Amino acid sequence: MILGLALSLEKCTFVYMSTIYGKHNSSPAKPGKNGPIPAARHHRRRGPNADIVPYKPDEAKTKLAEARVTTEVVSSILSLAPTKPAVMSALVDLACSDETAKAIAERYALTASFVHYWGKRVGLPKRQRGRRMLLEPTPRHARILELVRAHGITEAARRVGISRQRAHAVVCRWEPALRGRRPVVKLTVLPRPERHPPRVVVVSFRISTGDWERLLNATPVGGEGEMSGFAKARAIVLSHLAAPDGNEPEPTKAVINPAGGNAEIINVYSQKSA
C-alpha cells in the first residue's frame, strides 16, 4: 500500500511539472511601435571615401598576381567578392601596397583591426613591425653627408652635434664610398722666419741717477712706442755696434725733457758715454 502511494505521488509530480514547464508559446511575435522589426541592414560606407568603387574580381586577381601572392591566398580573397567587396579590396591593397593598415581601412570605411583579422583569416603574411625603410636620405642626413665630403667624419660629427659612430652609420647607410676617405688638406708654405743669433752675453754697466732719469724721460719718435729704460739702453749699445753699410736702419731719435729745461730733440743713441 505504501509503495502504491509513493508511485502515485511521483506520477502526479511528473504530470504537474510537465504541465507547468512544458507549455510552448505559439503566438507570433508582437510588432514594434513602428511596424514589424526590420531585418539587419548592410554596412554603409560613409565619409570622404564613400564614392570609392571596390576592385572587380578580374582586376583584383591581376594585382595579386603582380604582387606574387600564392594561389591559395588569391582564391580566399576573391571568394569575398560577392558578399564583402570592400573587405576584398582592402585585402588587395594590404597585399600589394606599402600603405599602412589604418590608411587602407579608412579608405574603405573599415577599422585597422578588422582588416588585420581578415588578412590573418585568408592567410596573408604578417607585415614587419616598425617604420618603413627610408628610400632616400632625410634633410639632416643630407647635411651630414655634405659635411663629411668637405671636412671628414670627425669634423662633421662635431659640427652637427652627434657622435662619430652615428655619423659613420649615416655614411655607411647612404654613401659607403665616403667611408675611410680623408679630406684633402690644402697646405700653404709660409716663408721661414729669419732667426737671430742667440743672446747669451750679458752686458752690465753703471750710470748715474741723473742719466737714468734722462733715459727714462727720452721718448722715441721713430714709431717704436713705449720702451723701458733697459730697452732704450740696449738700443743705444746696438746702434753703436751696427755696421755702417747703409742697410741698417737709422738710430731712433728721442725727445729729452730735462727737469726745468726746454724740450730738445736729440739723438740719445749717438751720444757718447761719459
Phi and psi in degrees as a GROMACS rama.xvg file:
@    title "Ramachandran Plot"
@    xaxis  label "Phi"
@    yaxis  label "Psi"
@TYPE xy
-65.2348  -39.4938  ILE-2
-64.1843  -40.6601  LEU-3
-64.3227  -39.4153  GLY-4
-63.3611  -40.2906  LEU-5
-64.596  -41.9232  ALA-6
-64.9312  -36.4566  LEU-7
-65.6742  -41.8075  SER-8
-64.3837  -39.5973  LEU-9
-65.1808  -40.6708  GLU-10
-65.887  -38.6681  LYS-11
-64.9508  -39.9588  CYS-12
-64.0297  -40.5164  THR-13
-65.3241  -42.0229  PHE-14
-65.1111  -39.1126  VAL-15
-66.363  -43.8978  TYR-16
-65.5737  -39.5329  MET-17
-64.655  -35.1802  SER-18
-70.9077  -38.6125  THR-19
-76.7726  -49.9235  ILE-20
-98.2943  -1.5945  TYR-21
-100.554  8.39579  GLY-22
-77.2703  142.09  LYS-23
-116.136  135.364  HIS-24
-87.7114  101.369  ASN-25
-92.8633  1.42629  SER-26
-74.5524  144.843  SER-27
-67.5461  157.62  PRO-28
-67.0858  142.822  ALA-29
-75.797  137.685  LYS-30
-69.9801  161.506  PRO-31
-75.6188  -171.423  GLY-32
-67.8791  -34.9362  LYS-33
-103.795  25.0325  ASN-34
111.062  -165.637  GLY-35
-63.298  151.171  PRO-36
-69.385  123.657  ILE-37
-72.1397  158.438  PRO-38
-71.7143  166.696  ALA-39
-63.5529  132.675  ALA-40
-83.7888  149.96  ARG-41
-77.3381  156.549  HIS-42
-68.3295  129.719  HIS-43
-108.904  130.651  ARG-44
-81.5917  134.956  ARG-45
-131.329  170.318  ARG-46
100.796  -174.028  GLY-47
-66.9422  -20.2952  PRO-48
-100.83  20.4125  ASN-49
-70.1589  -20.9995  ALA-50
-90.3342  -0.00153689  ASP-51
-72.1516  127.698  ILE-52
-89.7292  129.672  VAL-53
-63.5082  162.578  PRO-54
-67.0305  148.938  TYR-55
-80.3266  156.289  LYS-56
-56.6651  -41.223  PRO-57
-66.2721  -41.3399  ASP-58
-66.4106  -40.9036  GLU-59
-64.143  -39.5268  ALA-60
-64.7969  -38.239  LYS-61
-65.2702  -44.4199  THR-62
-64.9349  -39.7515  LYS-63
-68.5161  -33.9811  LEU-64
-68.8513  -37.3337  ALA-65
-66.2392  -32.7771  GLU-66
-81.87  0.371167  ALA-67
59.1204  47.1856  ARG-68
-84.518  144.127  VAL-69
-63.2443  157.283  THR-70
-64.3414  -39.3171  THR-71
-62.8882  -42.5702  GLU-72
-67.7446  -39.5842  VAL-73
-61.4596  -42.9057  VAL-74
-64.1774  -39.4374  SER-75
-67.279  -37.6223  SER-76
-70.9565  -43.3667  ILE-77
-68.9853  -21.3586  LEU-78
-69.2458  -15.123  SER-79
-86.8662  -5.97568  LEU-80
-60.7474  -43.5752  ALA-81
-67.3697  -37.1177  PRO-82
-103.776  -32.5356  THR-83
-133.845  71.4712  LYS-84
-66.7501  -32.7966  PRO-85
-68.057  -39.5244  ALA-86
-65.7838  -41.0563  VAL-87
-61.3253  -44.7589  MET-88
-64.3275  -39.1615  SER-89
-64.1942  -39.122  ALA-90
-69.1801  -34.5034  LEU-91
-63.7049  -45.4337  VAL-92
-64.9802  -36.5554  ASP-93
-65.0062  -33.7308  LEU-94
-86.349  -25.4207  ALA-95
-109.35  -8.38973  CYS-96
-126.811  168.178  SER-97
-98.8709  10.9541  ASP-98
-68.9066  155.454  GLU-99
-73.7515  157.343  THR-100
-63.8199  -30.3081  ALA-101
-66.5085  -43.7717  LYS-102
-65.2553  -41.4643  ALA-103
-65.2309  -41.4747  ILE-104
-64.6891  -40.9497  ALA-105
-65.0271  -30.8478  GLU-106
-65.362  -36.7284  ARG-107
-107.753  19.8884  TYR-108
58.569  42.5708  ALA-109
-121.15  -177.772  LEU-110
-110.209  155.134  THR-111
-63.6275  -39.5208  ALA-112
-64.6386  -35.4244  SER-113
-65.9272  -41.0658  PHE-114
-65.2319  -43.3346  VAL-115
-63.3532  -36.5164  HIS-116
-62.6533  -47.7329  TYR-117
-70.873  -32.4272  TRP-118
-62.9156  -41.6711  GLY-119
-68.6924  -33.8093  LYS-120
-71.3725  -36.4381  ARG-121
-85.5346  -10.0529  VAL-122
99.9679  18.619  GLY-123
-69.1374  138.692  LEU-124
-66.9229  147.883  PRO-125
-70.2655  145.354  LYS-126
-79.3013  154.32  ARG-127
-73.3523  137.017  GLN-128
-74.6748  159.154  ARG-129
98.9317  -177.41  GLY-130
-71.8212  149.202  ARG-131
-66.5701  147.871  ARG-132
-66.6511  135.616  MET-133
-71.5539  138.667  LEU-134
-99.0072  -14.1582  LEU-135
-149.406  154.527  GLU-136
-66.9603  146.651  PRO-137
-73.9379  166.952  THR-138
-56.835  -35.9567  PRO-139
-67.8557  -41.7473  ARG-140
-65.5213  -37.653  HIS-141
-63.5739  -37.5242  ALA-142
-65.2445  -40.796  ARG-143
-63.8671  -44.0145  ILE-144
-63.8008  -37.6112  LEU-145
-64.2093  -41.6084  GLU-146
-69.1633  -34.58  LEU-147
-65.377  -39.7784  VAL-148
-62.6532  -34.7083  ARG-149
-89.0609  -36.7117  ALA-150
-127.158  -7.00768  HIS-151
95.179  169.488  GLY-152
-68.9862  -44.5054  ILE-153
-63.4634  -46.9765  THR-154
-68.8335  -36.9606  GLU-155
-63.7716  -41.7595  ALA-156
-63.956  -37.4403  ALA-157
-67.6399  -39.608  ARG-158
-72.3346  -35.9026  ARG-159
-80.5814  -26.4199  VAL-160
92.2859  32.8709  GLY-161
-124.947  173.317  ILE-162
-78.2094  160.008  SER-163
-65.5444  -33.8123  ARG-164
-65.4924  -38.9216  GLN-165
-66.6093  -43.2936  ARG-166
-62.1586  -38.5327  ALA-167
-65.2683  -36.825  HIS-168
-66.1121  -39.684  ALA-169
-64.3048  -41.2512  VAL-170
-63.7007  -43.7241  VAL-171
-66.5351  -28.0165  CYS-172
-75.6077  -41.4641  ARG-173
-108.6  -40.0237  TRP-174
-137.892  81.5685  GLU-175
-62.7278  -19.7924  PRO-176
-65.6357  -22.9047  ALA-177
-79.6302  -9.56611  LEU-178
-68.9162  126.358  ARG-179
78.7401  3.20185  GLY-180
-83.2334  128.74  ARG-181
-92.8532  137.292  ARG-182
-68.3184  145.17  PRO-183
-76.3075  120.356  VAL-184
-97.328  123.65  VAL-185
-88.1741  116.382  LYS-186
-97.6759  138.451  LEU-187
-113.763  118.951  THR-188
-79.208  116.17  VAL-189
-92.8352  146.039  LEU-190
-64.2823  139.441  PRO-191
-71.8168  126.132  ARG-192
-67.3204  146.858  PRO-193
-74.8287  128.85  GLU-194
-95.3777  131.215  ARG-195
-82.0713  153.746  HIS-196
-62.0132  146.49  PRO-197
-63.7225  145.162  PRO-198
-103.771  102.731  ARG-199
-117.767  -7.94233  VAL-200
-99.3125  132.613  VAL-201
-105.05  124.542  VAL-202
-106.555  127.049  VAL-203
-133.872  134.792  SER-204
-150.856  163.531  PHE-205
-103.807  142.267  ARG-206
-133.608  164.466  ILE-207
-78.4819  168.324  SER-208
-66.6168  -36.8  THR-209
-64.4479  -42.2363  GLY-210
-63.566  -36.2217  ASP-211
-66.3626  -39.1963  TRP-212
-65.0924  -41.4539  GLU-213
-63.4044  -36.9773  ARG-214
-67.8609  -37.3125  LEU-215
-70.4612  -34.5234  LEU-216
-79.4348  -11.2966  ASN-217
-70.028  129.526  ALA-218
-112.515  114.085  THR-219
-64.6808  138.39  PRO-220
-110.656  8.26061  VAL-221
-91.7249  10.8814  GLY-222
87.3799  14.5793  GLY-223
-82.391  -11.0559  GLU-224
79.0952  -162.636  GLY-225
-70.9054  136.335  GLU-226
-133.138  145.322  MET-227
-76.9239  167.839  SER-228
-63.4715  -35.4786  GLY-229
-67.7069  -38.6835  PHE-230
-66.9358  -36.6142  ALA-231
-67.5743  -40.7657  LYS-232
-64.6748  -38.7065  ALA-233
-66.108  -39.6757  ARG-234
-63.0381  -36.0294  ALA-235
-64.0457  -43.1899  ILE-236
-65.4459  -44.3694  VAL-237
-67.0969  -31.0039  LEU-238
-66.6306  -31.0233  SER-239
-75.8923  -27.7631  HIS-240
-87.6098  -11.1357  LEU-241
-65.311  139.096  ALA-242
-76.5577  135.519  ALA-243
-81.5884  61.2634  PRO-244
-99.5284  3.14035  ASP-245
87.9419  -12.4195  GLY-246
-89.8705  -19.3087  ASN-247
-78.0041  146.513  GLU-248
-68.4296  155.358  PRO-249
-68.3513  149.201  GLU-250
-59.1301  143.369  PRO-251
-71.7333  138.205  THR-252
-94.4469  150.376  LYS-253
-136.184  154.138  ALA-254
-95.9506  122.762  VAL-255
-106.091  123.531  ILE-256
-116.608  88.1011  ASN-257
-63.493  152.696  PRO-258
-64.4236  121.692  ALA-259
80.9436  3.05732  GLY-260
-110.403  175.316  GLY-261
-84.0314  152.771  ASN-262
-67.3298  136.318  ALA-263
-140.89  131.738  GLU-264
-91.3769  114.917  ILE-265
-134.458  166.942  ILE-266
-101.082  103.295  ASN-267
-75.5888  -19.2979  VAL-268
-80.8192  -16.6246  TYR-269
-98.5658  2.18332  SER-270
-75.67  146.735  GLN-271
-89.7567  143.871  LYS-272
-69.4135  150.492  SER-273
